[in-house]
Amino acid sequence: MSEEIGVVVTGVSGRMGQMLVTEIAKHPRMHLAGAVERTGHDWVGKDVGTAMGGAAMGVIVADDPLECFARAQAVIDFTAPAATVAFAELAAQARAVHVIGTTGLSEEDLAKIKAAARHAVVVRAGNMSLGVNLLTVLTRKVAAALDEDYDIEVIEYHHNQKVDAPSGTALMLGEAAAEGRGVDLRDVSDRGRDGITGARKRGDIGFSAIRGGDIVGEHDVLFAAAGERIILRHVASDRALFARGALKAALWGQDKAPGEYDMLDVLGLSDD
């Protein structure tokens, strides 16, 4: 597909929303077809460019997502679980590619998104960067190569405004480690340690969350055994890399059959 596509950004006033608007404006094959915020938000009814503190862009921030989705080929969504579930249904009605970077989704939320994906393309990932998705592949392979003598700990670092923990990326990495070991993460996940917890259970996959300052995102996967440690690490220093990954996913999904995909599919790293 070579023609230009229209993209709607939801939660446009947020950090990622504004970054997406900036990256779309520079992209040779995309234009901003709509900008969505919740009803009652200060930005609704304003030009998104001036709301961001710059020049007018000719796109008015709206609180009616369906109207915006109907004139777009893709929706990029880094919002909150309840909003994302609602957007998934509306994007499916519009047959728009729905790129989801929202984290903190419950099993019930995921089931609703899966239902929407029967009618449209959904690309969902806890992290949109090339480096993190390569790290996911490496984590799975290392976990498969090492036995339970190696304790696995996923350590994630984010800014002090992040509201969910573990991060979506940390959970991606934990899932990859569990897959490599042939276990269900729900059975081996160790997320809360406080007080007299006792010795670590053999085979558990632990999670540690650090919040502070303006850290964009750092993730370590630690494999620790007697006498040695292996650490796989990714450091993000610029939030734009997540936006660029999301735009890549929106383009990739244009000629795909309805279904739920992830960034490994987009990047050609999937084993399927």
C-alpha positions as CSV (number, residue, x, y, z in Angstrom):
1,M,0.0,0.0,0.0
2,S,1.5,3.3,-1.1
3,E,-1.2,6.0,-0.6
4,E,-1.4,8.2,2.4
5,I,-3.5,7.1,5.3
6,G,-5.4,9.1,7.8
7,V,-4.7,8.5,11.5
8,V,-6.7,9.3,14.6
9,V,-4.9,9.8,17.9
10,T,-6.8,9.2,21.1
11,G,-5.9,10.7,24.4
12,V,-4.2,13.4,22.4
13,S,-3.3,15.7,25.3
14,G,-1.2,13.0,27.0
15,R,2.6,12.6,26.5
16,M,2.3,9.9,23.9
17,G,-0.7,11.6,22.3
18,Q,1.3,14.8,21.6
19,M,4.3,12.8,20.5
20,L,2.2,10.9,18.0
21,V,0.8,14.1,16.6
22,T,4.3,15.5,16.1
23,E,5.5,12.3,14.4
24,I,2.5,12.0,12.2
25,A,3.0,15.6,11.0
26,K,6.5,14.6,9.8
27,H,5.5,11.3,8.2
28,P,5.5,11.2,4.4
29,R,2.6,8.6,4.2
30,M,0.3,9.8,6.9
31,H,-1.9,12.7,7.9
32,L,-3.7,13.5,11.1
33,A,-7.4,12.7,10.5
34,G,-8.6,13.3,14.0
35,A,-7.7,14.0,17.6
36,V,-9.8,12.6,20.4
37,E,-10.1,13.6,24.1
38,R,-12.6,12.7,26.8
39,T,-15.8,14.8,27.1
40,G,-15.2,17.9,29.2
41,H,-11.5,18.1,28.6
42,D,-10.1,21.6,28.1
43,W,-8.8,20.7,24.7
44,V,-12.1,19.7,23.2
45,G,-13.2,22.2,20.5
46,K,-9.7,23.6,20.1
47,D,-7.2,23.1,17.2
48,V,-4.8,20.4,18.3
49,G,-1.8,22.4,17.1
50,T,-2.6,25.5,19.2
51,A,-3.6,23.3,22.2
52,M,-0.1,21.9,22.0
53,G,1.3,25.4,22.1
54,G,2.3,25.6,18.4
55,A,0.8,26.6,15.1
56,A,-2.7,25.6,14.1
57,M,-2.9,22.2,12.2
58,G,-6.5,22.4,11.0
59,V,-7.7,19.5,13.2
60,I,-10.1,20.2,16.0
61,V,-10.0,18.0,19.1
62,A,-13.3,16.1,19.4
63,D,-15.0,14.0,22.0
64,D,-16.9,11.9,19.5
65,P,-14.5,9.0,18.6
66,L,-16.8,7.2,16.1
67,E,-17.1,10.3,13.9
68,C,-13.3,10.6,13.8
69,F,-12.7,6.9,13.3
70,A,-15.2,6.8,10.3
71,R,-12.9,9.0,8.2
72,A,-9.6,7.3,9.2
73,Q,-7.7,4.2,8.2
74,A,-5.9,3.8,11.6
75,V,-6.5,4.7,15.2
76,I,-3.5,4.9,17.6
77,D,-4.4,4.5,21.2
78,F,-2.2,5.0,24.3
79,T,-5.0,5.7,26.8
80,A,-6.5,3.7,29.7
81,P,-8.1,0.2,29.7
82,A,-11.7,1.2,29.8
83,A,-11.3,3.8,27.0
84,T,-9.3,1.3,24.9
85,V,-12.0,-1.4,25.2
86,A,-14.6,1.2,24.0
87,F,-12.3,2.4,21.2
88,A,-11.7,-1.2,20.0
89,E,-15.4,-1.7,19.4
90,L,-15.7,1.6,17.5
91,A,-12.5,1.0,15.5
92,A,-13.9,-2.4,14.5
93,Q,-17.1,-0.8,13.3
94,A,-15.1,1.7,11.2
95,R,-12.8,-1.1,10.0
96,A,-9.8,1.0,11.0
97,V,-6.5,-0.6,12.1
98,H,-6.4,-0.2,15.9
99,V,-2.9,0.1,17.3
100,I,-3.0,-0.3,21.1
101,G,-0.2,0.7,23.3
102,T,-2.3,0.9,26.4
103,T,-1.1,-1.2,29.4
104,G,-2.8,-2.5,32.5
105,L,-5.5,-4.4,30.5
106,S,-7.3,-7.1,32.5
107,E,-8.2,-10.6,31.1
108,E,-11.8,-9.3,30.6
109,D,-10.5,-6.3,28.7
110,L,-8.3,-8.5,26.5
111,A,-11.3,-10.8,25.7
112,K,-13.3,-7.8,24.5
113,I,-10.4,-6.6,22.3
114,K,-10.1,-10.1,20.9
115,A,-13.8,-10.0,20.0
116,A,-13.3,-6.7,18.2
117,A,-10.3,-8.2,16.3
118,R,-12.7,-10.5,14.5
119,H,-13.8,-7.6,12.4
120,A,-10.7,-5.4,12.1
121,V,-7.0,-5.4,12.5
122,V,-5.7,-4.9,16.1
123,V,-2.0,-4.5,16.7
124,R,-1.4,-4.6,20.5
125,A,1.9,-4.5,22.3
126,G,3.2,-3.5,25.7
127,N,6.0,-1.8,23.9
128,M,6.3,-0.6,20.3
129,S,10.1,-0.3,20.0
130,L,12.3,-2.5,17.8
131,G,14.8,-3.0,20.6
132,V,12.3,-4.2,23.2
133,N,10.8,-6.6,20.8
134,L,14.2,-8.0,20.0
135,L,14.8,-8.2,23.8
136,T,11.6,-10.3,24.1
137,V,12.9,-12.8,21.5
138,L,16.2,-13.0,23.3
139,T,14.6,-13.5,26.7
140,R,12.5,-16.4,25.4
141,K,15.6,-18.0,23.9
142,V,17.8,-17.6,27.0
143,A,15.0,-18.8,29.3
144,A,14.6,-21.9,27.1
145,A,18.4,-22.6,27.3
146,L,18.7,-22.2,31.0
147,D,17.1,-24.4,33.7
148,E,15.5,-23.4,37.0
149,D,18.9,-23.1,38.6
150,Y,18.7,-19.6,37.1
151,D,16.3,-17.3,38.9
152,I,14.6,-14.9,36.6
153,E,13.8,-11.3,37.7
154,V,12.4,-8.6,35.5
155,I,13.3,-5.1,36.7
156,E,11.6,-2.1,35.2
157,Y,12.2,1.7,35.7
158,H,9.8,4.4,34.8
159,H,8.9,8.0,35.5
160,N,7.1,9.0,38.7
161,Q,3.7,9.6,36.9
162,K,3.3,6.0,35.6
163,V,0.1,4.6,37.1
164,D,0.5,0.8,36.5
165,A,3.0,-1.8,37.7
166,P,4.5,-4.0,36.5
167,S,4.8,-2.1,33.2
168,G,3.3,-3.7,30.0
169,T,6.8,-4.2,28.8
170,A,7.8,-6.0,31.9
171,L,4.9,-8.3,31.6
172,M,5.8,-8.9,27.9
173,L,9.3,-9.9,29.0
174,G,7.9,-12.1,31.8
175,E,5.5,-13.8,29.3
176,A,8.5,-14.4,27.0
177,A,10.5,-16.0,29.8
178,A,7.6,-18.2,30.9
179,E,7.1,-19.3,27.3
180,G,10.8,-20.2,27.0
181,R,10.4,-22.4,30.1
182,G,7.2,-23.9,28.9
183,V,5.1,-22.6,31.9
184,D,2.2,-20.3,32.4
185,L,3.3,-16.9,33.8
186,R,0.2,-16.8,36.1
187,D,1.5,-19.9,37.9
188,V,5.1,-18.6,38.5
189,S,4.7,-14.8,38.8
190,D,6.2,-13.3,42.0
191,R,5.2,-9.6,42.1
192,G,5.0,-8.6,45.8
193,R,7.7,-8.9,48.4
194,D,7.4,-7.2,51.7
195,G,8.3,-8.3,55.2
196,I,9.2,-11.9,56.0
197,T,8.6,-13.5,52.7
198,G,10.7,-16.6,53.0
199,A,13.2,-17.9,50.5
200,R,12.5,-17.4,46.8
201,K,10.5,-20.3,45.2
202,R,12.5,-22.2,42.6
203,G,11.2,-21.5,39.1
204,D,9.4,-18.2,40.0
205,I,9.7,-15.3,37.7
206,G,10.0,-12.1,39.8
207,F,9.1,-8.5,39.0
208,S,10.5,-5.3,40.5
209,A,9.1,-1.9,39.7
210,I,11.1,1.4,40.2
211,R,9.4,4.8,39.8
212,G,11.3,8.1,39.8
213,G,11.9,11.3,38.0
214,D,11.5,11.4,34.2
215,I,12.8,8.0,33.3
216,V,11.3,7.1,29.9
217,G,11.7,3.4,30.3
218,E,14.4,0.9,31.2
219,H,14.0,-2.9,31.5
220,D,16.5,-5.5,32.7
221,V,15.9,-9.3,32.6
222,L,18.2,-10.9,35.1
223,F,19.1,-14.6,35.1
224,A,20.9,-15.3,38.4
225,A,22.5,-18.6,39.4
226,A,25.2,-19.6,41.8
227,G,28.4,-18.0,40.6
228,E,27.1,-16.0,37.7
229,R,24.5,-13.5,36.4
230,I,23.3,-12.8,32.9
231,I,21.5,-9.5,32.3
232,L,19.6,-8.5,29.2
233,R,18.9,-4.8,29.1
234,H,17.0,-2.2,27.1
235,V,17.2,1.6,27.8
236,A,14.8,4.0,26.1
237,S,15.9,7.7,26.2
238,D,13.4,9.2,23.8
239,R,9.6,8.6,23.9
240,A,9.5,9.2,20.1
241,L,10.8,5.7,19.4
242,F,7.5,4.3,20.8
243,A,5.5,6.7,18.5
244,R,7.5,5.7,15.5
245,G,6.9,2.0,16.2
246,A,3.2,2.7,16.5
247,L,3.1,4.5,13.1
248,K,5.0,1.5,11.6
249,A,2.3,-0.8,13.0
250,A,-0.5,1.4,11.6
251,L,1.0,1.2,8.1
252,W,1.8,-2.5,8.4
253,G,-1.8,-3.3,9.3
254,Q,-3.4,-1.7,6.3
255,D,-3.4,-4.8,4.0
256,K,-3.8,-7.5,6.7
257,A,-6.8,-9.7,7.4
258,P,-8.8,-9.0,10.6
259,G,-7.2,-10.4,13.7
260,E,-5.0,-9.6,16.7
261,Y,-1.3,-9.0,16.0
262,D,1.7,-7.8,17.9
263,M,4.9,-6.0,17.2
264,L,6.8,-9.2,16.5
265,D,4.4,-9.7,13.6
266,V,5.0,-6.1,12.4
267,L,8.8,-6.5,12.6
268,G,8.8,-10.0,11.1
269,L,10.1,-11.5,14.3
270,S,7.2,-13.8,15.0
271,D,7.8,-17.6,14.9
272,D,4.4,-18.1,13.3
